[in-house]
Amino acid sequence: MNVSTLIPQPQRRAGFLRSRERFVSEKSGCYVLTTFEGIVLYVGLAVNIRKRMNDHLDSPLKTKETPLGRAVWFYWLECEETEKIERTWMNIHTNVEGTLPILNSLYSPVAI
């Protein structure tokens, strides 16, 4: 599924690289890891989006190649209703693809 299918749309995008972290918000919100082509690999929420991006950059699971491709883009939407938006994005992905995004191991509405 392509990131353009998500409602509401993420408002910002940065390369999924440590050198791009300074461009990522420190506010709460929801985010998506995608391939270069925009294929959704992971959906999440965070109290601090930048910190969460860095956590993922430290995770071999999130940085390695998947059958759909490697995570290249980090999209995000600053918001207060993180659980609602994350749940909506997960439901959209499940309706389109029949499953959660490939790097999501469980469906959890709990902020990290």
Secondary structure, DSSP 8 states (H G I E B T S, - for coil): -BGGG-SS---EEEESSGGGGGGS--S-EEEEEE-TT-BEEEEEEESSHHHHHHHHHT-HHHHS-BTTB---EEEEEE-S-HHHHHHHHHHHHHHHHSS--TT--S------
